[in-house]
Amino acid sequence: MAEAIALVGCKGPDQEAEYLRILSAAMPEEQVIPFRVMDDAARAAARVAVVANPDPAEVAALPGLVWVQSLWAGVEKLVGAFDRPLPIVRLVDREMARTMAEAVLAWTYYLQRDMPAYARQQRDRVWRPQAYRKPSDMIVGLLGLGALGAAAADRLTGAGFRVVGWSRSPKVLPGIDAVSGADTLPAMLGRCDILVCLVPLTPETRGLVNAETLAALKPGAALINFARGPIVVTADLIAALDSGHLTHAVLDVFEVEPLPGDSPLWSHPGVTVLPHISGPTDMDSAAATVAENLRAFRRTGQVPDGVDAARGY
Ligand code: NAP
């Protein structure tokens, strides 16, 4: 048997036991051991760590690591966190893409069918039909056309929405209008009825959705942020909602999570707060993906494609 795989950064003993069981079942040929119970010899021998939210000191105590497999898709906390430049392989998982695409479609329908307005009307006992908007008359803009953005684009076009997508490098995706690069952003925003944020958090995307970008959106547009909280400037978002330029924001991610009790977002009538649930990691599917990566590594000695440290994703 090859050296053991270190499992690092689980949230408490229950999560650790669950992850250990599922990972061991997905790759019975590997020995997966929680970092905390590894002896010095096992720590010295480990070449691969599977990590949730690892303490960098624990990763530093595994001197033989060749790469780190994350159990999450967003790895901004891992980039630059370790004492040496270790390749980080983030989770790219079909089930996560399916779940995220489903969430994007669900909350797009929520906005298209004016559910926030009907909730307010019910509270005020108001009987007033809103004008119906067809999906084919609405443009949904996707910031990010990666594993999750591309799956969302597919689901949205399948439901009849028009989709425009934005990425760093040029992309060709069936049925969508894809643009790339910073200079294309203002014109793209000006077309969007709903803007969905699915870019990773990097130095370039931190604060990307700010007063200027929000002002570039079509008047009456709505925002869905399913990526990371710091991509949106909260004060600018609230100002855009208060002015009526933006009608609603569905937020799943925040600068501080859980969202603090005194955040104005909790009670803002134009905001739907979700507790980071749009694209949860499905452990069974994630473990199968991790097992695939490990088998390829054992077979070829090649580290799977990882995060580009310079780009930050
Ligand atoms: P990904 O495959 O790396 O795709 C990222 C996309 O963003 C790519 O299209 C990339 O462009 C684009 N991008 C990055 N920086 C950009 C920039 N400066 N300007 C324009 N486009 C830029 O990532 P993913 O798997 O789709 O995941 C996206 C993010 O979703 C994750 O990083 C994570 O933060 C978030 N997430 C949230 C949840 C949740 O539950 N809320 C769950 C999972 C993931 P290129 O194609 O040109 O590289």
Boltz pocket constraint, residues with backbone or C-beta under 6 A from the ligand:
constraints:
  - pocket:
      binder: B
      contacts: [[A, 73], [A, 74], [A, 75], [A, 91], [A, 92], [A, 96], [A, 100], [A, 143], [A, 144], [A, 145], [A, 146], [A, 147], [A, 148], [A, 149], [A, 166], [A, 167], [A, 168], [A, 169], [A, 170], [A, 181], [A, 198], [A, 199], [A, 200], [A, 201], [A, 202], [A, 204], [A, 205], [A, 226], [A, 227], [A, 228], [A, 252], [A, 253], [A, 276], [A, 277], [A, 278], [A, 279], [A, 280], [A, 313]]
      max_distance: 6.0
